[in-house]
Amino acid sequence: MVNAYRPSTIDEALRIRNETKALPLAGGTDLMVRYKNWAGLPPKFSQPVMFVAHLHELKGIEVEGDELIIRSATTLTELLKDGRVPEVLKLAVKEMASPLVRNIATIGGNICNASPAGDTLPPLYALDAKVVLRSVEGERTVPIEDFITGPGQTVLKENEILCEIRIPMDEFDSIFYRKVGTRRANALSKVSFVGLKNLQGDRIDDIRIAFGAVAPTVVRSRDAEKMLKGIKIDEIEQIYPSIEAKYAELIRPIDDQRSTAEYRKIVSLRLLRFFLLGKAD
Ligand SMILES: Cc1cc2nc3c(=O)[nH]c(=O)nc-3n(C[C@H](O)[C@H](O)[C@H](O)COP(=O)(O)OP(=O)(O)OC[C@H]3O[C@@H](n4cnc5c(N)ncnc54)[C@H](O)[C@@H]3O)c2cc1C
């Protein structure tokens, strides 16, 4: 049996985390699976656990300047209900788990779980999201691509708590999201794809592309995006082979119980082609 803590404030939570290294538990939809035990027995946690989902400092969504701030214990259902949440993030959340799970699962839990198939991650990478981490020593803000370092790996320190996700409030003319899974509910991604685009006349002004579940972390190539920026829509076809080659190098899927590496790679590149050229073959 391990100790479980239920702090009343974020300051108390930070102190407990600092002193005991207790594992934050928000919705528990990843943790209760990871530490599951035989029916009727308590979960097999190997370290103290601290409930955080009730802390009001970790709840809610607000706008500050030109950034949207989503507090980490905001549930997936709450994201869907808020008109300010970027459409591409909502498209991903709509296809996650089931309504029951979405009612307790949090965005912070999805980020900290750092699964290559975590469905909020490709939209958050494409939106240039940052995470705000707090400890008794202070606060730091880290771009999401620097926060997640590998499958289940992050730079979160043993005494830190993820408090906020900050997203620049950019608008996009074209928003494309696809999740490829076995069925519509309760299926983890075999592949997911995010494409965001802004045009100025017939030229690409801004473009963001992110793939989920096809490498240890989300694939986003600033180089490829730079090659696409400024060119005319009808010029994409000419440079497409070199763009595809760049992504083909970065997309390094694995075979697992959900899919094969080969299938994942083929589908990813078809989605890229469809987003950029409007045709899949
Ligand atoms: C049936 C089912 C279906 C699912 N389907 C999907 C799906 O389609 N797509 C998908 O991406 N996921 C899916 N999941 C996984 C899970 O629901 C999500 O990853 C969810 O967002 C996790 O949030 P949580 O609040 O439950 O996290 P928890 O289980 O509470 O925590 C997850 C991890 O994050 C850490 N953590 C949580 N909050 C904080 C914080 N504030 N600061 C620091 N660390 C923190 C925990 O210590 C733990 O390591 C599914 C799970 C189930 C059970």
The ligand as a Gaussian input file, in Angstrom:
#p B3LYP/6-31G(d) Opt

LIG

0 1
 C      -10.618000       3.272000     -22.737000
 C       -9.538000       4.289000     -22.987000
 C       -9.438000       4.879000     -24.237000
 C       -8.432000       5.811000     -24.500000
 N       -8.370000       6.396000     -25.739000
 C       -7.417000       7.299000     -26.002000
 C       -7.340000       7.906000     -27.301000
 O       -8.144000       7.654000     -28.196000
 N       -6.317000       8.786000     -27.516000
 C       -5.398000       9.098000     -26.541000
 O       -4.526000       9.913000     -26.801000
 N       -5.477000       8.556000     -25.309000
 C       -6.449000       7.673000     -25.017000
 N       -6.518000       7.097000     -23.766000
 C       -5.494000       7.441000     -22.761000
 C       -5.927000       8.520000     -21.735000
 O       -7.328000       8.569000     -21.580000
 C       -5.421000       9.914000     -22.126000
 O       -4.020000       9.901000     -22.302000
 C       -5.798000      10.969000     -21.064000
 O       -5.765000      12.266000     -21.619000
 C       -4.929000      10.914000     -19.809000
 O       -5.370000      11.905000     -18.910000
 P       -5.589000      11.592000     -17.359000
 O       -5.999000      12.870000     -16.739000
 O       -6.509000      10.438000     -17.188000
 O       -4.108000      11.182000     -16.965000
 P       -3.577000      10.376000     -15.691000
 O       -3.789000       8.918000     -15.906000
 O       -4.093000      10.957000     -14.436000
 O       -2.027000      10.722000     -15.809000
 C       -1.266000      10.372000     -16.961000
 C        0.202000      10.774000     -16.722000
 O        0.310000      12.182000     -16.611000
 C        0.840000      12.560000     -15.330000
 N        0.132000      13.783000     -14.953000
 C       -1.196000      14.021000     -15.009000
 N       -1.454000      15.293000     -14.698000
 C       -0.269000      15.884000     -14.429000
 C        0.137000      17.214000     -14.064000
 N       -0.733000      18.204000     -13.913000
 N        1.458000      17.445000     -13.876000
 C        2.368000      16.466000     -14.037000
 N        2.060000      15.203000     -14.388000
 C        0.748000      14.913000     -14.597000
 C        0.588000      11.370000     -14.426000
 O        1.504000      11.320000     -13.342000
 C        0.780000      10.220000     -15.416000
 O        2.143000       9.961000     -15.615000
 C       -7.515000       6.150000     -23.482000
 C       -7.606000       5.556000     -22.201000
 C       -8.608000       4.636000     -21.964000
 C       -8.700000       4.017000     -20.602000

